[in-house]
């Protein structure tokens, strides 16, 4: 399988700029034929039900999780569990409403 067809006649011209342009055109054509034009990764679809309340409840849950992780007391655990439950409720409510 040959990607770039650079022949002897392409590089034996008298003008060096013409030779360079022929080689560049050949390489660009080979690249255009082999390199994909779009990304192979799938696009990440955003959730239409996600809103500011969901964002704030998730942020609060993460904040309280970090506090509980650093200082594992019973009060911090209860606060984290409440924030997690509230975030779950907010997500479910916004999913139902959308």
Biopython code that builds the backbone (N, CA, C, O; Angstrom):
import numpy as np
from Bio.PDB.StructureBuilder import StructureBuilder

atoms = [
    (1, "UNK", "N", (0.849, -1.180, 0.000)),
    (1, "UNK", "CA", (0.000, 0.000, 0.000)),
    (1, "UNK", "C", (0.892, 1.239, 0.000)),
    (1, "UNK", "O", (1.675, 1.463, 0.923)),
    (2, "UNK", "N", (0.755, 2.018, -1.033)),
    (2, "UNK", "CA", (1.575, 3.205, -1.177)),
    (2, "UNK", "C", (0.687, 4.426, -0.990)),
    (2, "UNK", "O", (-0.305, 4.595, -1.699)),
    (3, "UNK", "N", (1.046, 5.273, -0.034)),
    (3, "UNK", "CA", (0.220, 6.432, 0.282)),
    (3, "UNK", "C", (0.585, 7.646, -0.549)),
    (3, "UNK", "O", (-0.302, 8.346, -1.037)),
    (4, "UNK", "N", (1.865, 7.911, -0.721)),
    (4, "UNK", "CA", (2.314, 9.086, -1.463)),
    (4, "UNK", "C", (3.074, 8.625, -2.702)),
    (4, "UNK", "O", (4.086, 7.934, -2.588)),
    (5, "UNK", "N", (2.593, 9.001, -3.877)),
    (5, "UNK", "CA", (3.233, 8.625, -5.133)),
    (5, "UNK", "C", (4.151, 9.751, -5.587)),
    (5, "UNK", "O", (3.753, 10.613, -6.372)),
    (6, "UNK", "N", (5.370, 9.736, -5.092)),
    (6, "UNK", "CA", (6.369, 10.723, -5.508)),
    (6, "UNK", "C", (7.221, 10.052, -6.583)),
    (6, "UNK", "O", (7.981, 9.126, -6.299)),
    (7, "UNK", "N", (7.086, 10.524, -7.804)),
    (7, "UNK", "CA", (7.794, 9.916, -8.931)),
    (7, "UNK", "C", (9.060, 10.701, -9.253)),
    (7, "UNK", "O", (9.290, 11.800, -8.749)),
    (8, "UNK", "N", (9.866, 10.094, -10.106)),
    (8, "UNK", "CA", (11.122, 10.726, -10.522)),
    (8, "UNK", "C", (10.864, 12.002, -11.310)),
    (8, "UNK", "O", (11.627, 12.962, -11.207)),
    (9, "UNK", "N", (9.802, 12.018, -12.088)),
    (9, "UNK", "CA", (9.506, 13.206, -12.893)),
    (9, "UNK", "C", (9.071, 14.385, -12.018)),
    (9, "UNK", "O", (9.224, 15.541, -12.413)),
    (10, "UNK", "N", (8.530, 14.093, -10.831)),
    (10, "UNK", "CA", (8.103, 15.169, -9.930)),
    (10, "UNK", "C", (9.297, 15.902, -9.328)),
    (10, "UNK", "O", (9.225, 17.107, -9.084)),
    (11, "UNK", "N", (10.379, 15.194, -9.091)),
    (11, "UNK", "CA", (11.520, 15.805, -8.415)),
    (11, "UNK", "C", (12.666, 16.167, -9.354)),
    (11, "UNK", "O", (13.696, 16.668, -8.904)),
    (12, "UNK", "N", (12.500, 15.923, -10.640)),
    (12, "UNK", "CA", (13.593, 16.221, -11.567)),
    (12, "UNK", "C", (13.346, 17.484, -12.388)),
    (12, "UNK", "O", (13.979, 17.675, -13.426)),
    (13, "UNK", "N", (12.455, 18.330, -11.947)),
    (13, "UNK", "CA", (12.194, 19.584, -12.663)),
    (13, "UNK", "C", (13.340, 20.561, -12.411)),
    (13, "UNK", "O", (14.090, 20.426, -11.444)),
    (14, "UNK", "N", (13.458, 21.542, -13.297)),
    (14, "UNK", "CA", (14.550, 22.508, -13.200)),
    (14, "UNK", "C", (14.314, 23.519, -12.080)),
    (14, "UNK", "O", (15.266, 23.983, -11.453)),
    (15, "UNK", "N", (13.072, 23.855, -11.831)),
    (15, "UNK", "CA", (12.741, 24.860, -10.822)),
    (15, "UNK", "C", (12.534, 24.175, -9.467)),
    (15, "UNK", "O", (11.685, 23.293, -9.340)),
    (16, "UNK", "N", (13.296, 24.574, -8.474)),
    (16, "UNK", "CA", (13.230, 23.943, -7.146)),
    (16, "UNK", "C", (11.904, 24.217, -6.455)),
    (16, "UNK", "O", (11.406, 23.361, -5.723)),
    (17, "UNK", "N", (11.324, 25.389, -6.670)),
    (17, "UNK", "CA", (10.035, 25.696, -6.029)),
    (17, "UNK", "C", (8.932, 24.810, -6.582)),
    (17, "UNK", "O", (8.013, 24.434, -5.853)),
    (18, "UNK", "N", (9.013, 24.472, -7.864)),
    (18, "UNK", "CA", (8.021, 23.568, -8.458)),
    (18, "UNK", "C", (8.161, 22.164, -7.879)),
    (18, "UNK", "O", (7.160, 21.497, -7.621)),
    (19, "UNK", "N", (9.392, 21.714, -7.674)),
    (19, "UNK", "CA", (9.648, 20.396, -7.087)),
    (19, "UNK", "C", (9.111, 20.344, -5.662)),
    (19, "UNK", "O", (8.435, 19.389, -5.278)),
    (20, "UNK", "N", (9.414, 21.370, -4.889)),
    (20, "UNK", "CA", (8.942, 21.417, -3.499)),
    (20, "UNK", "C", (7.420, 21.443, -3.460)),
    (20, "UNK", "O", (6.808, 20.763, -2.637)),
    (21, "UNK", "N", (6.810, 22.222, -4.341)),
    (21, "UNK", "CA", (5.345, 22.303, -4.369)),
    (21, "UNK", "C", (4.725, 20.958, -4.758)),
    (21, "UNK", "O", (3.697, 20.571, -4.203)),
    (22, "UNK", "N", (5.340, 20.244, -5.704)),
    (22, "UNK", "CA", (4.844, 18.919, -6.095)),
    (22, "UNK", "C", (4.900, 17.941, -4.925)),
    (22, "UNK", "O", (3.950, 17.193, -4.694)),
    (23, "UNK", "N", (6.003, 17.944, -4.192)),
    (23, "UNK", "CA", (6.150, 17.040, -3.043)),
    (23, "UNK", "C", (5.156, 17.412, -1.948)),
    (23, "UNK", "O", (4.538, 16.533, -1.348)),
    (24, "UNK", "N", (4.999, 18.695, -1.687)),
    (24, "UNK", "CA", (4.040, 19.143, -0.662)),
    (24, "UNK", "C", (2.626, 18.735, -1.046)),
    (24, "UNK", "O", (1.879, 18.238, -0.203)),
    (25, "UNK", "N", (2.245, 18.939, -2.305)),
    (25, "UNK", "CA", (0.904, 18.553, -2.760)),
    (25, "UNK", "C", (0.678, 17.055, -2.619)),
    (25, "UNK", "O", (-0.401, 16.613, -2.226)),
    (26, "UNK", "N", (1.699, 16.287, -2.942)),
    (26, "UNK", "CA", (1.593, 14.835, -2.827)),
    (26, "UNK", "C", (1.409, 14.413, -1.369)),
    (26, "UNK", "O", (0.583, 13.549, -1.074)),
    (27, "UNK", "N", (2.167, 15.012, -0.468)),
    (27, "UNK", "CA", (2.040, 14.680, 0.958)),
    (27, "UNK", "C", (0.693, 15.122, 1.521)),
    (27, "UNK", "O", (0.094, 14.406, 2.324)),
    (28, "UNK", "N", (0.214, 16.287, 1.111)),
    (28, "UNK", "CA", (-1.087, 16.764, 1.594)),
    (28, "UNK", "C", (-2.209, 15.864, 1.099)),
    (28, "UNK", "O", (-3.140, 15.567, 1.848)),
    (29, "UNK", "N", (-2.132, 15.424, -0.157)),
    (29, "UNK", "CA", (-3.147, 14.505, -0.683)),
    (29, "UNK", "C", (-3.129, 13.178, 0.070)),
    (29, "UNK", "O", (-4.185, 12.623, 0.372)),
    (30, "UNK", "N", (-1.935, 12.667, 0.375)),
    (30, "UNK", "CA", (-1.830, 11.418, 1.133)),
    (30, "UNK", "C", (-2.413, 11.588, 2.531)),
    (30, "UNK", "O", (-3.102, 10.701, 3.033)),
    (31, "UNK", "N", (-2.135, 12.729, 3.157)),
    (31, "UNK", "CA", (-2.676, 12.977, 4.500)),
    (31, "UNK", "C", (-4.193, 13.114, 4.454)),
    (31, "UNK", "O", (-4.883, 12.580, 5.322)),
    (32, "UNK", "N", (-4.723, 13.817, 3.462)),
    (32, "UNK", "CA", (-6.180, 13.977, 3.352)),
    (32, "UNK", "C", (-6.882, 12.652, 3.112)),
    (32, "UNK", "O", (-8.018, 12.466, 3.548)),
    (33, "UNK", "N", (-6.218, 11.727, 2.423)),
    (33, "UNK", "CA", (-6.834, 10.428, 2.146)),
    (33, "UNK", "C", (-6.762, 9.472, 3.326)),
    (33, "UNK", "O", (-7.559, 8.537, 3.399)),
    (34, "UNK", "N", (-5.835, 9.677, 4.250)),
    (34, "UNK", "CA", (-5.651, 8.703, 5.333)),
    (34, "UNK", "C", (-6.060, 9.199, 6.711)),
    (34, "UNK", "O", (-6.480, 8.393, 7.542)),
    (35, "UNK", "N", (-5.955, 10.482, 6.980)),
    (35, "UNK", "CA", (-6.267, 11.004, 8.315)),
    (35, "UNK", "C", (-7.765, 11.260, 8.410)),
    (35, "UNK", "O", (-8.319, 11.947, 7.551)),
    (36, "UNK", "N", (-8.442, 10.725, 9.438)),
    (36, "UNK", "CA", (-9.889, 10.949, 9.561)),
    (36, "UNK", "C", (-10.218, 12.417, 9.803)),
    (36, "UNK", "O", (-9.459, 13.140, 10.449)),
    (37, "UNK", "N", (-11.351, 12.840, 9.279)),
    (37, "UNK", "CA", (-11.747, 14.247, 9.374)),
    (37, "UNK", "C", (-12.513, 14.557, 10.660)),
    (37, "UNK", "O", (-12.621, 15.720, 11.048)),
    (38, "UNK", "N", (-13.039, 13.542, 11.314)),
    (38, "UNK", "CA", (-13.786, 13.782, 12.553)),
    (38, "UNK", "C", (-13.215, 12.894, 13.654)),
    (38, "UNK", "O", (-12.494, 11.931, 13.394)),
    (39, "UNK", "N", (-13.552, 13.239, 14.859)),
    (39, "UNK", "CA", (-13.040, 12.524, 16.015)),
    (39, "UNK", "C", (-13.753, 11.180, 16.166)),
    (39, "UNK", "O", (-14.966, 11.112, 15.966)),
    (40, "UNK", "N", (-13.040, 10.117, 16.511)),
    (40, "UNK", "CA", (-13.692, 8.824, 16.701)),
    (40, "UNK", "C", (-14.450, 8.720, 18.021)),
    (40, "UNK", "O", (-15.210, 7.774, 18.226)),
    (41, "UNK", "N", (-14.245, 9.701, 18.929)),
    (41, "UNK", "CA", (-14.939, 9.661, 20.215)),
    (41, "UNK", "C", (-16.386, 10.089, 20.054)),
    (41, "UNK", "O", (-16.702, 10.961, 19.245)),
    (42, "UNK", "N", (-17.248, 9.478, 20.821)),
    (42, "UNK", "CA", (-18.654, 9.858, 20.803)),
    (42, "UNK", "C", (-18.850, 11.165, 21.552)),
    (42, "UNK", "O", (-18.150, 11.457, 22.521)),
    (43, "UNK", "N", (-19.806, 11.938, 21.086)),
    (43, "UNK", "CA", (-20.086, 13.209, 21.728)),
    (43, "UNK", "C", (-20.832, 12.977, 23.035)),
    (43, "UNK", "O", (-21.715, 12.123, 23.108)),
    (44, "UNK", "N", (-20.482, 13.723, 24.046)),
    (44, "UNK", "CA", (-21.118, 13.592, 25.345)),
    (44, "UNK", "C", (-22.392, 14.431, 25.347)),
    (44, "UNK", "O", (-22.339, 15.651, 25.196)),
    (45, "UNK", "N", (-23.529, 13.775, 25.518)),
    (45, "UNK", "CA", (-24.798, 14.475, 25.510)),
    (45, "UNK", "C", (-25.089, 15.017, 26.907)),
    (45, "UNK", "O", (-24.995, 14.297, 27.901)),
    (46, "UNK", "N", (-25.433, 16.257, 26.960)),
    (46, "UNK", "CA", (-25.744, 16.898, 28.228)),
    (46, "UNK", "C", (-27.145, 16.508, 28.671)),
    (46, "UNK", "O", (-28.024, 16.246, 27.849)),
    (47, "UNK", "N", (-27.335, 16.475, 29.979)),
    (47, "UNK", "CA", (-28.644, 16.133, 30.524)),
    (47, "UNK", "C", (-29.525, 17.379, 30.494)),
    (47, "UNK", "O", (-29.161, 18.406, 31.066)),
    (48, "UNK", "N", (-30.673, 17.299, 29.835)),
    (48, "UNK", "CA", (-31.518, 18.500, 29.739)),
    (48, "UNK", "C", (-32.175, 18.873, 31.061)),
    (48, "UNK", "O", (-32.617, 20.009, 31.229)),
    (49, "UNK", "N", (-32.244, 17.948, 31.988)),
    (49, "UNK", "CA", (-32.915, 18.237, 33.259)),
    (49, "UNK", "C", (-31.973, 18.856, 34.286)),
    (49, "UNK", "O", (-32.432, 19.316, 35.331)),
    (50, "UNK", "N", (-30.689, 18.881, 34.020)),
    (50, "UNK", "CA", (-29.716, 19.411, 34.981)),
    (50, "UNK", "C", (-29.861, 20.927, 35.058)),
    (50, "UNK", "O", (-29.801, 21.610, 34.036)),
    (51, "UNK", "N", (-30.051, 21.457, 36.265)),
    (51, "UNK", "CA", (-30.232, 22.904, 36.431)),
    (51, "UNK", "C", (-29.370, 23.404, 37.588)),
    (51, "UNK", "O", (-28.546, 22.666, 38.130)),
    (52, "UNK", "N", (-29.573, 24.666, 37.955)),
    (52, "UNK", "CA", (-28.742, 25.273, 39.002)),
    (52, "UNK", "C", (-28.971, 24.618, 40.360)),
    (52, "UNK", "O", (-28.035, 24.472, 41.146)),
    (53, "UNK", "N", (-30.214, 24.222, 40.637)),
    (53, "UNK", "CA", (-30.499, 23.569, 41.922)),
    (53, "UNK", "C", (-29.756, 22.235, 42.020)),
    (53, "UNK", "O", (-29.226, 21.890, 43.076)),
    (54, "UNK", "N", (-29.720, 21.494, 40.920)),
    (54, "UNK", "CA", (-28.969, 20.231, 40.905)),
    (54, "UNK", "C", (-27.483, 20.497, 41.115)),
    (54, "UNK", "O", (-26.814, 19.795, 41.874)),
    (55, "UNK", "N", (-26.983, 21.511, 40.438)),
    (55, "UNK", "CA", (-25.570, 21.849, 40.563)),
    (55, "UNK", "C", (-25.228, 22.240, 42.000)),
    (55, "UNK", "O", (-24.219, 21.797, 42.550)),
    (56, "UNK", "N", (-26.081, 23.078, 42.604)),
    (56, "UNK", "CA", (-25.808, 23.532, 43.968)),
    (56, "UNK", "C", (-25.888, 22.389, 44.973)),
    (56, "UNK", "O", (-25.062, 22.301, 45.881)),
    (57, "UNK", "N", (-26.888, 21.507, 44.812)),
    (57, "UNK", "CA", (-27.007, 20.388, 45.752)),
    (57, "UNK", "C", (-25.835, 19.420, 45.599)),
    (57, "UNK", "O", (-25.347, 18.874, 46.588)),
    (58, "UNK", "N", (-25.387, 19.209, 44.374)),
    (58, "UNK", "CA", (-24.230, 18.337, 44.149)),
    (58, "UNK", "C", (-22.958, 18.966, 44.728)),
    (58, "UNK", "O", (-22.122, 18.272, 45.307)),
    (59, "UNK", "N", (-22.826, 20.271, 44.567)),
    (59, "UNK", "CA", (-21.659, 20.978, 45.104)),
    (59, "UNK", "C", (-21.636, 20.887, 46.630)),
    (59, "UNK", "O", (-20.586, 20.660, 47.229)),
    (60, "UNK", "N", (-22.802, 21.065, 47.250)),
    (60, "UNK", "CA", (-22.900, 20.971, 48.711)),
    (60, "UNK", "C", (-22.575, 19.552, 49.183)),
    (60, "UNK", "O", (-21.896, 19.368, 50.193)),
    (61, "UNK", "N", (-23.064, 18.556, 48.448)),
    (61, "UNK", "CA", (-22.778, 17.167, 48.796)),
    (61, "UNK", "C", (-21.272, 16.896, 48.740)),
    (61, "UNK", "O", (-20.721, 16.273, 49.647)),
    (62, "UNK", "N", (-20.615, 17.355, 47.692)),
    (62, "UNK", "CA", (-19.169, 17.153, 47.573)),
    (62, "UNK", "C", (-18.408, 17.882, 48.672)),
    (62, "UNK", "O", (-17.419, 17.372, 49.199)),
    (63, "UNK", "N", (-18.879, 19.084, 49.016)),
    (63, "UNK", "CA", (-18.218, 19.854, 50.070)),
    (63, "UNK", "C", (-18.313, 19.115, 51.404)),
    (63, "UNK", "O", (-17.324, 18.991, 52.126)),
    (64, "UNK", "N", (-19.513, 18.626, 51.725)),
    (64, "UNK", "CA", (-19.685, 17.912, 52.987)),
    (64, "UNK", "C", (-18.977, 16.558, 52.975)),
    (64, "UNK", "O", (-18.542, 16.083, 54.024)),
    (65, "UNK", "N", (-18.857, 15.933, 51.806)),
    (65, "UNK", "CA", (-18.100, 14.686, 51.724)),
    (65, "UNK", "C", (-16.627, 14.937, 52.048)),
    (65, "UNK", "O", (-16.002, 14.156, 52.766)),
    (66, "UNK", "N", (-16.081, 16.024, 51.518)),
    (66, "UNK", "CA", (-14.676, 16.335, 51.793)),
    (66, "UNK", "C", (-14.455, 16.649, 53.269)),
    (66, "UNK", "O", (-13.433, 16.274, 53.844)),
    (67, "UNK", "N", (-15.415, 17.336, 53.875)),
    (67, "UNK", "CA", (-15.302, 17.618, 55.311)),
    (67, "UNK", "C", (-15.355, 16.317, 56.101)),
    (67, "UNK", "O", (-14.548, 16.104, 57.006)),
    (68, "UNK", "N", (-16.310, 15.439, 55.759)),
    (68, "UNK", "CA", (-16.439, 14.164, 56.464)),
    (68, "UNK", "C", (-15.202, 13.290, 56.252)),
    (68, "UNK", "O", (-14.759, 12.600, 57.170)),
    (69, "UNK", "N", (-14.652, 13.323, 55.050)),
    (69, "UNK", "CA", (-13.472, 12.514, 54.757)),
    (69, "UNK", "C", (-12.278, 12.975, 55.588)),
    (69, "UNK", "O", (-11.490, 12.156, 56.061)),
    (70, "UNK", "N", (-12.149, 14.289, 55.762)),
    (70, "UNK", "CA", (-11.023, 14.813, 56.543)),
    (70, "UNK", "C", (-11.247, 14.681, 58.043)),
    (70, "UNK", "O", (-10.316, 14.393, 58.795)),
    (71, "UNK", "N", (-12.494, 14.893, 58.473)),
    (71, "UNK", "CA", (-12.834, 14.840, 59.904)),
    (71, "UNK", "C", (-14.009, 13.882, 60.088)),
    (71, "UNK", "O", (-15.158, 14.322, 60.125)),
    (72, "UNK", "N", (-13.739, 12.576, 60.204)),
    (72, "UNK", "CA", (-14.821, 11.589, 60.243)),
    (72, "UNK", "C", (-15.533, 11.514, 61.600)),
    (72, "UNK", "O", (-15.343, 10.568, 62.364)),
    (73, "UNK", "N", (-16.342, 12.516, 61.876)),
    (73, "UNK", "CA", (-17.139, 12.503, 63.102)),
    (73, "UNK", "C", (-18.568, 12.110, 62.752)),
    (73, "UNK", "O", (-18.951, 12.099, 61.583)),
    (74, "UNK", "N", (-19.340, 11.792, 63.763)),
    (74, "UNK", "CA", (-20.733, 11.412, 63.552)),
    (74, "UNK", "C", (-21.542, 12.574, 62.996)),
    (74, "UNK", "O", (-22.383, 12.379, 62.118)),
    (75, "UNK", "N", (-21.298, 13.775, 63.495)),
    (75, "UNK", "CA", (-22.038, 14.945, 63.007)),
    (75, "UNK", "C", (-21.759, 15.195, 61.524)),
    (75, "UNK", "O", (-22.670, 15.488, 60.749)),
    (76, "UNK", "N", (-20.491, 15.074, 61.145)),
    (76, "UNK", "CA", (-20.142, 15.280, 59.741)),
    (76, "UNK", "C", (-20.738, 14.190, 58.854)),
    (76, "UNK", "O", (-21.133, 14.452, 57.717)),
    (77, "UNK", "N", (-20.800, 12.974, 59.375)),
    (77, "UNK", "CA", (-21.386, 11.876, 58.613)),
    (77, "UNK", "C", (-22.876, 12.112, 58.393)),
    (77, "UNK", "O", (-23.385, 11.906, 57.291)),
    (78, "UNK", "N", (-23.566, 12.540, 59.428)),
    (78, "UNK", "CA", (-25.004, 12.818, 59.306)),
    (78, "UNK", "C", (-25.243, 13.972, 58.338)),
    (78, "UNK", "O", (-26.162, 13.916, 57.521)),
    (79, "UNK", "N", (-24.433, 15.005, 58.425)),
    (79, "UNK", "CA", (-24.585, 16.147, 57.510)),
    (79, "UNK", "C", (-24.351, 15.714, 56.065)),
    (79, "UNK", "O", (-25.066, 16.148, 55.162)),
    (80, "UNK", "N", (-23.360, 14.867, 55.846)),
    (80, "UNK", "CA", (-23.097, 14.380, 54.495)),
    (80, "UNK", "C", (-24.255, 13.535, 53.988)),
    (80, "UNK", "O", (-24.678, 13.687, 52.842)),
    (81, "UNK", "N", (-24.772, 12.645, 54.830)),
    (81, "UNK", "CA", (-25.887, 11.789, 54.420)),
    (81, "UNK", "C", (-27.116, 12.622, 54.060)),
    (81, "UNK", "O", (-27.813, 12.317, 53.092)),
    (82, "UNK", "N", (-27.384, 13.674, 54.837)),
    (82, "UNK", "CA", (-28.524, 14.548, 54.538)),
    (82, "UNK", "C", (-28.326, 15.274, 53.210)),
    (82, "UNK", "O", (-29.255, 15.385, 52.409)),
    (83, "UNK", "N", (-27.125, 15.760, 52.986)),
    (83, "UNK", "CA", (-26.843, 16.459, 51.724)),
    (83, "UNK", "C", (-26.947, 15.505, 50.539)),
    (83, "UNK", "O", (-27.421, 15.886, 49.469)),
    (84, "UNK", "N", (-26.507, 14.275, 50.729)),
    (84, "UNK", "CA", (-26.594, 13.283, 49.659)),
    (84, "UNK", "C", (-28.047, 12.955, 49.346)),
    (84, "UNK", "O", (-28.424, 12.839, 48.180)),
    (85, "UNK", "N", (-28.860, 12.808, 50.381)),
    (85, "UNK", "CA", (-30.282, 12.533, 50.175)),
    (85, "UNK", "C", (-30.973, 13.712, 49.506)),
    (85, "UNK", "O", (-31.812, 13.524, 48.625)),
    (86, "UNK", "N", (-30.624, 14.925, 49.919)),
    (86, "UNK", "CA", (-31.209, 16.114, 49.301)),
    (86, "UNK", "C", (-30.824, 16.203, 47.824)),
    (86, "UNK", "O", (-31.661, 16.532, 46.982)),
    (87, "UNK", "N", (-29.577, 15.915, 47.513)),
    (87, "UNK", "CA", (-29.130, 15.945, 46.117)),
    (87, "UNK", "C", (-29.874, 14.897, 45.295)),
    (87, "UNK", "O", (-30.273, 15.163, 44.162)),
    (88, "UNK", "N", (-30.058, 13.719, 45.858)),
    (88, "UNK", "CA", (-30.807, 12.673, 45.163)),
    (88, "UNK", "C", (-32.242, 13.110, 44.889)),
    (88, "UNK", "O", (-32.771, 12.904, 43.796)),
    (89, "UNK", "N", (-32.869, 13.723, 45.912)),
    (89, "UNK", "CA", (-34.244, 14.222, 45.744)),
    (89, "UNK", "C", (-34.320, 15.288, 44.660)),
    (89, "UNK", "O", (-35.232, 15.280, 43.833)),
    (90, "UNK", "N", (-33.352, 16.207, 44.669)),
    (90, "UNK", "CA", (-33.346, 17.278, 43.665)),
    (90, "UNK", "C", (-33.193, 16.701, 42.256)),
    (90, "UNK", "O", (-33.878, 17.143, 41.332)),
    (91, "UNK", "N", (-32.314, 15.732, 42.085)),
    (91, "UNK", "CA", (-32.104, 15.134, 40.769)),
    (91, "UNK", "C", (-33.370, 14.439, 40.293)),
    (91, "UNK", "O", (-33.779, 14.604, 39.144)),
    (92, "UNK", "N", (-33.986, 13.667, 41.169)),
    (92, "UNK", "CA", (-35.212, 12.961, 40.778)),
    (92, "UNK", "C", (-36.334, 13.930, 40.445)),
    (92, "UNK", "O", (-37.073, 13.729, 39.482)),
    (93, "UNK", "N", (-36.461, 14.988, 41.249)),
    (93, "UNK", "CA", (-37.516, 15.974, 41.017)),
    (93, "UNK", "C", (-37.315, 16.685, 39.681)),
    (93, "UNK", "O", (-38.263, 16.861, 38.916)),
    (94, "UNK", "N", (-36.099, 17.087, 39.409)),
    (94, "UNK", "CA", (-35.857, 17.797, 38.148)),
    (94, "UNK", "C", (-35.991, 16.857, 36.947)),
    (94, "UNK", "O", (-36.364, 17.305, 35.863)),
    (95, "UNK", "N", (-35.696, 15.572, 37.115)),
    (95, "UNK", "CA", (-35.906, 14.614, 36.030)),
    (95, "UNK", "C", (-37.392, 14.442, 35.747)),
    (95, "UNK", "O", (-37.797, 14.356, 34.587)),
    (96, "UNK", "N", (-38.207, 14.390, 36.798)),
    (96, "UNK", "CA", (-39.653, 14.254, 36.611)),
    (96, "UNK", "C", (-40.250, 15.482, 35.947)),
    (96, "UNK", "O", (-41.130, 15.366, 35.095)),
    (97, "UNK", "N", (-39.769, 16.669, 36.337)),
    (97, "UNK", "CA", (-40.347, 17.904, 35.824)),
    (97, "UNK", "C", (-39.940, 18.198, 34.388)),
    (97, "UNK", "O", (-40.633, 18.943, 33.695)),
    (98, "UNK", "N", (-38.853, 17.639, 33.936)),
    (98, "UNK", "CA", (-38.418, 17.961, 32.567)),
    (98, "UNK", "C", (-39.056, 17.049, 31.538)),
    (98, "UNK", "O", (-38.795, 17.188, 30.343)),
]
sb = StructureBuilder()
sb.init_structure("model")
sb.init_model(0)
sb.init_chain("A")
sb.init_seg("    ")
for serial, (resi, resn, name, xyz) in enumerate(atoms, 1):
    if name == "N":
        sb.init_residue(resn, " ", resi, " ")
    sb.init_atom(name, np.array(xyz, "f"), 0.0, 1.0, " ", f" {name:<3s}", serial, name[0])
structure = sb.get_structure()
